[in-house]
Amino acid sequence: AAAGMGCHSIRVNLSGSQDPDEWVANSVDGLTQLATYAKEKNVNVIVENHGGLSSNAALLAKVMQTVNMENCGTLPDFGNFCIRRNDPSDYSKGCAEQYDIYQGVEELMPYAKAVSAKSHNFDEAGNETEIDYAKMLQIVKDAGYSGFVGVEYEGNELGEEAGIIATRDLILKSSEMLQ
């Protein structure tokens, strides 16, 4: 379907076992099969860190190294490094185990086919309250990345449009600080 619509990539999630070795093995197997099929259609398969063991960037990088296919990569998401939630049925109760977001993005960037600049809340100066965007975008730049950076707002203080615009403006402001 993606090829028929002219899409260059599909995004997938890797969930499943909570056993790291089993998760890696299953992820490698599934991604290899999917990327092999997608290659025939000239489509990339990109994996977002999206909760559970996929938010353990070292494990996801290990999967990418093992799959080792040009059309299989990552979609580092600035705000998705929660490995385990306090209450999986209620996201408002917070994260019990969090991977370092800066280390995580750095570890996923060598495989990045796209980047998701997620935001939640902003201070009075327009900065994200939990993510240092200048630091994050410097990591992206230092990796040699020159592709798309998607804007994703998941906050509840601004409306969708205002949150997206605030995130875009923060990306532009932060990009002026890059070295």
C-alpha positions as CSV (number, residue, x, y, z in Angstrom):
1,A,0.0,0.0,0.0
2,A,2.8,2.4,0.9
3,A,4.5,2.0,-2.5
4,G,1.2,2.4,-4.3
5,M,0.7,5.7,-2.6
6,G,4.2,6.9,-3.5
7,C,5.5,6.8,0.1
8,H,9.2,6.4,0.6
9,S,8.9,5.0,4.2
10,I,6.7,3.3,6.6
11,R,7.0,3.7,10.4
12,V,6.7,0.6,12.6
13,N,6.7,-0.1,16.3
14,L,8.6,-3.0,17.9
15,S,6.7,-4.3,20.9
16,G,6.4,-7.8,22.3
17,S,8.5,-9.7,24.9
18,Q,9.8,-7.9,27.9
19,D,12.8,-10.2,27.9
20,P,15.6,-8.2,26.1
21,D,17.2,-11.1,24.4
22,E,13.9,-12.4,23.1
23,W,12.8,-8.9,22.1
24,V,16.0,-8.4,20.1
25,A,15.8,-11.8,18.3
26,N,12.1,-11.3,17.4
27,S,12.7,-7.7,16.3
28,V,15.6,-8.7,14.1
29,D,13.6,-11.5,12.5
30,G,10.5,-9.4,11.9
31,L,12.4,-6.3,10.6
32,T,14.6,-8.4,8.3
33,Q,11.5,-10.0,6.7
34,L,9.6,-6.7,6.4
35,A,12.6,-4.8,5.1
36,T,13.4,-7.5,2.6
37,Y,9.8,-7.2,1.2
38,A,9.9,-3.4,1.4
39,K,13.2,-3.2,-0.5
40,E,11.5,-4.8,-3.6
41,K,9.0,-1.8,-3.4
42,N,11.7,0.8,-2.8
43,V,10.3,1.6,0.7
44,N,12.2,2.2,3.9
45,V,11.1,0.6,7.1
46,I,11.7,3.0,10.1
47,V,11.4,2.1,13.7
48,E,10.4,4.8,16.3
49,N,11.5,4.4,19.9
50,H,7.9,4.1,21.2
51,G,7.8,2.7,24.7
52,G,8.8,-0.6,26.1
53,L,12.2,-2.1,25.0
54,S,12.1,0.0,21.8
55,S,12.9,3.0,24.1
56,N,16.1,1.3,25.2
57,A,18.2,2.9,22.5
58,A,21.2,0.6,23.0
59,L,18.9,-2.4,22.3
60,L,17.3,-0.8,19.3
61,A,20.7,0.1,17.9
62,K,21.7,-3.5,18.4
63,V,18.7,-4.5,16.3
64,M,19.7,-2.1,13.6
65,Q,23.3,-3.3,13.6
66,T,22.1,-6.9,13.2
67,V,19.5,-6.2,10.5
68,N,22.1,-4.1,8.7
69,M,19.9,-3.3,5.7
70,E,20.1,0.1,3.9
71,N,16.3,0.5,3.8
72,C,15.8,-0.2,7.6
73,G,16.5,2.5,10.1
74,T,15.3,4.5,13.0
75,L,13.0,7.4,13.7
76,P,14.5,8.9,16.9
77,D,11.7,10.6,18.9
78,F,12.9,13.2,21.4
79,G,10.1,12.4,23.9
80,N,9.7,8.6,23.8
81,F,12.3,7.1,26.0
82,C,10.0,5.6,28.7
83,I,10.9,1.9,29.0
84,R,8.5,1.1,31.8
85,R,5.5,3.0,33.1
86,N,4.3,3.2,36.7
87,D,0.9,2.1,35.4
88,P,0.8,0.8,31.8
89,S,-3.0,1.5,31.7
90,D,-2.7,5.1,32.8
91,Y,0.0,7.2,31.1
92,S,-0.7,10.1,33.5
93,K,1.0,8.2,36.3
94,G,4.4,8.7,34.8
95,C,7.4,6.7,33.9
96,A,9.1,4.2,36.2
97,E,12.2,3.6,34.0
98,Q,13.4,6.3,31.6
99,Y,16.3,6.0,29.2
100,D,18.5,9.1,28.9
101,I,16.9,11.1,26.1
102,Y,20.2,12.7,24.9
103,Q,22.1,9.4,24.9
104,G,19.2,7.7,23.3
105,V,19.0,10.1,20.4
106,E,22.8,10.0,19.9
107,E,22.7,6.1,19.8
108,L,19.8,6.1,17.3
109,M,21.1,8.8,14.9
110,P,23.5,6.6,13.0
111,Y,20.5,4.7,11.7
112,A,18.1,7.7,11.4
113,K,15.9,8.0,8.3
114,A,13.8,10.7,10.0
115,V,13.6,12.6,13.4
116,S,10.6,13.4,15.5
117,A,11.0,16.6,17.6
118,K,8.3,16.0,20.2
119,S,7.3,18.6,22.7
120,H,4.9,18.7,25.7
121,N,5.1,21.9,27.6
122,F,6.7,25.3,27.2
123,D,8.0,27.9,29.6
124,E,7.5,31.7,29.1
125,A,10.5,32.0,26.9
126,G,9.1,29.3,24.5
127,N,11.5,26.6,25.6
128,E,10.4,23.0,26.1
129,T,10.3,22.4,29.9
130,E,11.9,18.9,29.8
131,I,14.0,18.8,26.6
132,D,16.9,21.0,25.8
133,Y,16.2,21.5,22.1
134,A,19.6,23.2,21.4
135,K,21.4,20.2,22.9
136,M,19.1,17.8,21.1
137,L,19.5,19.4,17.7
138,Q,23.2,19.7,18.2
139,I,23.3,15.9,18.6
140,V,21.2,15.5,15.4
141,K,23.6,17.9,13.5
142,D,26.7,16.2,14.9
143,A,25.5,12.9,13.5
144,G,25.6,14.4,10.0
145,Y,21.8,14.1,9.6
146,S,20.3,16.3,6.9
147,G,16.8,14.8,6.5
148,F,13.4,15.7,7.7
149,V,12.6,16.7,11.3
150,G,9.0,16.2,12.1
151,V,7.1,18.3,14.6
152,E,5.0,16.5,17.2
153,Y,3.2,18.2,20.0
154,E,1.7,16.1,22.8
155,G,1.1,18.7,25.5
156,N,-2.2,19.7,27.0
157,E,-1.6,23.4,27.7
158,L,-1.8,24.6,24.1
159,G,-4.2,23.6,21.4
160,E,-2.9,21.3,18.6
161,E,-2.1,24.1,16.1
162,A,-0.5,26.4,18.7
163,G,1.6,23.6,20.1
164,I,2.8,22.6,16.7
165,I,3.7,26.2,15.9
166,A,5.4,26.6,19.3
167,T,7.5,23.5,18.6
168,R,8.4,24.7,15.1
169,D,9.4,28.1,16.5
170,L,11.6,26.4,19.1
171,I,13.3,24.2,16.5
172,L,14.1,27.4,14.4
173,K,15.3,29.3,17.5
174,S,17.4,26.4,18.7
175,S,18.9,25.8,15.2
176,E,20.4,29.3,15.3
177,M,22.5,28.2,18.3
178,L,24.1,25.2,16.6
179,Q,27.8,25.0,16.2
